[in-house]
């Protein structure tokens, strides 16, 4: 009887600790708070391939046509993202030092 009660208590404690554990695959700068748009836009990353075009702007993962607040992503290019904000078109670009290509992409360019 004692071992059953001990086992149940250990299972409950393990599940309580698992809920508060940090996900090791979560990005370091991840925030699960509400989605807010700051006045300055920060283009952090672009994933661009034949099958997928994704931009990370202000820690928000966006695809073409997606909106956050009054910002709409109109086009995602390999090194820049075109957006529309309050009817005004803008282009956000990655610094040249941040652009990385895969060997597959480099071979296709030749």
DOSENU-719113 format. One record per residue: residue number from 1; residue in three letters; y, x, z of N, C-alpha, C in turn. Coordinates in nm, 3 decimals. Each point is the difference from the previous one (the first is absolute). Layout:
DOSENU-719113
> seq type n.north n.east n.up ca.north ca.east ca.up c.north c.east c.up
> NUM ALA Y X Z Y X Z Y X Z
...
***
This chain:
DOSENU-719113
> seq type n.north n.east n.up ca.north ca.east ca.up c.north c.east c.up
> 1 UNK -0.119 0.082 0.000 0.119 -0.082 0.000 0.126 0.087 0.000
> 2 UNK -0.003 0.104 0.082 0.116 0.090 0.010 0.028 0.068 -0.135
> 3 UNK -0.105 0.040 -0.071 0.020 0.068 -0.128 0.057 -0.096 -0.105
> 4 UNK -0.038 -0.127 0.005 0.056 -0.096 -0.094 0.149 -0.021 0.024
> 5 UNK 0.037 -0.015 0.125 0.141 -0.019 0.033 0.080 0.124 -0.039
> 6 UNK -0.055 0.117 0.027 0.067 0.125 -0.036 0.016 0.010 -0.152
> 7 UNK -0.102 -0.038 -0.074 0.006 0.006 -0.146 0.106 -0.096 -0.054
> 8 UNK 0.007 -0.120 0.056 0.100 -0.098 -0.043 0.141 0.051 0.029
> 9 UNK 0.020 0.056 0.118 0.132 0.054 0.036 0.038 0.114 -0.094
> 10 UNK -0.094 0.088 -0.030 0.028 0.111 -0.091 0.035 -0.050 -0.140
> 11 UNK -0.068 -0.102 -0.047 0.031 -0.057 -0.132 0.140 -0.060 -0.002
> 12 UNK 0.036 -0.071 0.106 0.134 -0.059 0.007 0.107 0.109 0.005
> 13 UNK -0.024 0.104 0.077 0.097 0.110 0.008 0.013 0.072 -0.134
> 14 UNK -0.112 0.020 -0.069 0.004 0.068 -0.129 0.080 -0.080 -0.101
> 15 UNK -0.017 -0.131 0.000 0.076 -0.081 -0.096 0.148 -0.002 0.035
> 16 UNK 0.033 0.003 0.129 0.141 0.005 0.041 0.064 0.131 -0.044
> 17 UNK -0.071 0.110 0.014 0.054 0.130 -0.042 0.010 0.007 -0.153
> 18 UNK -0.093 -0.061 -0.070 0.003 0.003 -0.147 0.122 -0.073 -0.054
> 19 UNK 0.044 -0.107 0.067 0.118 -0.073 -0.046 0.126 0.084 0.009
> 20 UNK 0.009 0.083 0.103 0.122 0.079 0.018 -0.008 0.136 -0.069
> 21 UNK -0.112 0.032 -0.062 -0.016 0.130 -0.065 0.088 0.007 -0.125
> 22 UNK 0.047 0.119 -0.030 0.083 0.023 -0.118 -0.090 0.024 -0.120
> 23 UNK 0.030 -0.066 -0.110 -0.075 0.016 -0.123 0.028 0.139 -0.058
> 24 UNK -0.100 0.087 -0.013 0.025 0.136 -0.049 0.041 0.005 -0.147
> 25 UNK -0.021 -0.108 -0.075 0.038 -0.001 -0.142 0.139 -0.057 -0.022
> 26 UNK 0.064 -0.047 0.107 0.134 -0.058 -0.010 0.101 0.111 -0.026
> 27 UNK 0.093 -0.019 -0.094 0.104 0.101 -0.025 0.083 0.024 0.126
> 28 UNK 0.048 0.123 0.016 0.075 0.035 0.120 0.128 -0.080 0.014
> 29 UNK 0.064 -0.034 -0.109 0.128 -0.070 0.006 -0.015 -0.151 -0.014
> 30 UNK -0.120 -0.054 0.022 -0.026 -0.143 -0.015 0.065 -0.078 0.113
> 31 UNK 0.059 -0.112 -0.036 0.059 -0.090 0.099 -0.050 -0.140 -0.029
> 32 UNK -0.055 -0.066 0.099 -0.051 -0.135 -0.021 0.102 -0.106 0.035
> 33 UNK 0.125 0.041 0.019 0.106 -0.092 0.035 0.039 -0.087 -0.118
> 34 UNK 0.098 -0.086 0.020 0.043 -0.088 -0.109 0.059 0.079 -0.116
> 35 UNK -0.010 -0.057 -0.120 0.051 0.067 -0.118 0.151 -0.017 -0.007
> 36 UNK 0.070 0.109 0.016 0.145 -0.003 -0.011 0.043 0.098 -0.107
> 37 UNK 0.108 -0.029 -0.065 0.051 0.086 -0.106 0.127 0.065 0.050
> 38 UNK 0.001 0.132 -0.002 0.121 0.071 0.038 0.091 0.011 -0.122
> 39 UNK 0.125 0.034 0.025 0.094 0.009 -0.112 -0.032 0.118 -0.091
> 40 UNK -0.061 0.106 0.052 -0.038 0.113 -0.085 -0.147 -0.013 -0.037
> 41 UNK -0.030 0.020 -0.126 -0.136 -0.010 -0.048 -0.061 0.138 -0.012
> 42 UNK -0.121 0.016 0.052 -0.068 0.128 -0.002 -0.130 -0.014 -0.079
> 43 UNK -0.002 0.057 -0.120 -0.122 0.002 -0.080 -0.088 0.112 0.055
> 44 UNK -0.110 -0.037 0.062 -0.085 0.097 0.067 -0.114 0.052 -0.086
> 45 UNK -0.056 -0.088 -0.084 -0.116 0.041 -0.079 -0.020 -0.095 -0.117
> 46 UNK -0.065 0.051 -0.104 -0.038 -0.082 -0.115 -0.144 0.032 -0.036
> 47 UNK -0.080 -0.104 -0.018 -0.135 0.013 -0.054 0.005 -0.064 -0.138
> 48 UNK -0.022 0.079 -0.104 0.014 -0.051 -0.136 -0.122 0.039 -0.081
> 49 UNK -0.075 -0.098 -0.046 -0.115 0.024 -0.087 -0.011 -0.113 -0.101
> 50 UNK -0.101 0.006 -0.086 -0.019 -0.107 -0.098 -0.024 -0.133 0.069
> 51 UNK -0.075 0.003 0.109 -0.043 -0.123 0.065 0.090 -0.047 0.113
> 52 UNK 0.087 0.089 0.051 0.076 -0.036 0.120 0.134 0.069 0.002
> 53 UNK 0.102 -0.075 0.040 0.135 0.055 0.017 0.051 -0.050 0.135
> 54 UNK 0.017 0.093 0.092 0.043 -0.034 0.135 0.111 0.095 0.042
> 55 UNK 0.102 -0.055 0.065 0.108 0.081 0.056 0.011 -0.031 0.148
> 56 UNK 0.031 0.103 0.078 0.025 -0.020 0.143 0.148 0.024 0.022
> 57 UNK 0.069 -0.108 0.036 0.144 0.004 0.023 0.024 -0.048 0.143
> 58 UNK 0.067 0.082 0.080 0.028 -0.034 0.140 -0.127 -0.046 0.073
> 59 UNK -0.108 0.072 -0.020 -0.129 -0.025 0.064 -0.063 -0.132 -0.042
> 60 UNK 0.042 -0.056 -0.113 -0.055 -0.125 -0.053 -0.075 0.033 -0.129
> 61 UNK -0.124 -0.044 -0.011 -0.080 0.020 -0.121 0.033 -0.113 -0.098
> 62 UNK 0.049 0.039 -0.118 0.047 -0.098 -0.098 -0.057 0.026 -0.138
> 63 UNK -0.024 -0.107 -0.073 -0.040 0.008 -0.139 0.110 -0.057 -0.087
> 64 UNK -0.016 0.011 -0.132 0.100 -0.055 -0.091 0.010 -0.151 0.020
> 65 UNK 0.122 -0.049 0.013 0.023 -0.143 0.021 0.007 -0.040 0.146
> 66 UNK -0.040 0.089 0.091 0.005 -0.032 0.143 0.143 -0.001 0.050
> 67 UNK 0.023 -0.079 0.105 0.132 -0.010 0.061 -0.009 0.026 0.149
> 68 UNK 0.102 0.065 0.053 0.022 0.005 0.144 0.149 -0.023 0.021
> 69 UNK 0.029 -0.107 0.068 0.140 -0.036 0.016 0.061 -0.032 -0.135
> 70 UNK 0.116 0.059 -0.027 0.068 -0.024 -0.128 -0.032 0.106 -0.104
> 71 UNK -0.102 0.080 0.025 -0.038 0.109 -0.091 -0.126 -0.041 -0.077
> 72 UNK 0.006 0.016 -0.133 -0.116 -0.028 -0.084 -0.034 0.125 -0.079
> 73 UNK -0.127 0.039 0.005 -0.048 0.115 -0.078 -0.024 -0.049 -0.142
> 74 UNK 0.075 0.056 -0.095 -0.013 -0.045 -0.138 -0.093 0.089 -0.082
> 75 UNK -0.004 0.130 0.032 -0.087 0.090 -0.075 -0.032 0.123 0.085
> 76 UNK -0.126 0.045 -0.007 -0.042 0.121 0.069 -0.041 0.102 -0.105
> 77 UNK 0.070 0.111 -0.003 -0.028 0.112 -0.091 -0.067 0.111 0.081
> 78 UNK -0.055 0.102 -0.066 -0.066 0.108 0.074 0.091 0.073 0.099
> 79 UNK 0.130 0.010 -0.028 0.090 0.076 0.087 0.119 -0.081 0.052
> 80 UNK 0.007 -0.128 -0.035 0.113 -0.081 0.044 -0.039 -0.147 0.007
> 81 UNK 0.083 -0.077 0.069 -0.021 -0.144 0.015 0.130 -0.070 -0.034
> 82 UNK -0.008 -0.100 -0.086 0.118 -0.079 -0.033 -0.004 -0.127 0.083
> 83 UNK 0.113 -0.028 0.067 0.010 -0.118 0.085 0.124 -0.080 -0.038
> 84 UNK 0.002 -0.124 0.044 0.118 -0.084 -0.012 0.033 -0.050 0.139
> 85 UNK 0.126 0.020 0.040 0.045 -0.045 0.131 0.130 -0.078 -0.018
> 86 UNK -0.003 -0.127 0.035 0.116 -0.088 -0.018 0.051 0.001 -0.144
> 87 UNK -0.093 0.004 -0.096 0.037 -0.002 -0.141 0.042 0.134 -0.057
> 88 UNK 0.001 0.105 0.083 0.041 0.133 -0.045 -0.126 0.087 -0.017
> 89 UNK -0.016 0.057 -0.121 -0.115 0.086 -0.028 0.026 0.140 0.054
> 90 UNK -0.102 0.057 0.064 0.008 0.137 0.052 -0.131 0.071 -0.030
> 91 UNK 0.006 0.133 -0.001 -0.120 0.080 -0.017 -0.013 0.093 0.120
> 92 UNK -0.117 -0.004 0.064 -0.031 0.091 0.110 -0.093 0.106 -0.056
> 93 UNK 0.031 0.127 0.026 -0.081 0.110 -0.055 -0.056 0.086 0.111
> 94 UNK -0.119 0.054 -0.026 -0.059 0.097 0.092 0.059 0.137 -0.028
> 95 UNK 0.024 0.080 0.104 0.041 0.139 -0.025 -0.110 0.073 -0.075
> 96 UNK 0.036 0.094 -0.084 -0.098 0.073 -0.082 -0.105 0.069 0.085
> 97 UNK 0.035 0.040 0.122 -0.095 0.070 0.086 -0.107 -0.093 0.053
> 98 UNK 0.021 -0.131 -0.005 -0.098 -0.095 0.052 -0.095 -0.052 -0.107
> 99 UNK 0.022 0.030 -0.124 -0.084 -0.053 -0.107 -0.128 0.081 -0.008
> 100 UNK -0.114 -0.071 0.015 -0.131 0.064 -0.010 -0.080 -0.077 -0.103
> 101 UNK -0.072 0.072 -0.083 -0.086 -0.066 -0.098 -0.142 0.046 0.022
> 102 UNK -0.094 -0.085 -0.037 -0.140 0.037 0.012 -0.041 0.079 -0.123
> 103 UNK -0.107 0.079 0.009 -0.046 0.075 -0.118 -0.032 -0.092 -0.118
> 104 UNK -0.048 -0.119 0.028 -0.033 -0.094 -0.107 0.126 -0.040 -0.075
> 105 UNK 0.109 -0.030 0.075 0.126 -0.036 -0.064 0.055 0.114 -0.083
> 106 UNK -0.012 0.123 0.048 0.050 0.117 -0.072 -0.074 0.020 -0.131
> 107 UNK -0.132 -0.025 0.000 -0.079 0.017 -0.121 0.033 -0.108 -0.103
> 108 UNK 0.032 -0.121 0.047 0.032 -0.108 -0.093 0.133 0.021 -0.068
> 109 UNK 0.093 0.073 0.065 0.131 0.026 -0.058 -0.006 0.097 -0.116
> 110 UNK -0.106 0.080 -0.011 -0.010 0.102 -0.104 -0.047 -0.057 -0.131
***
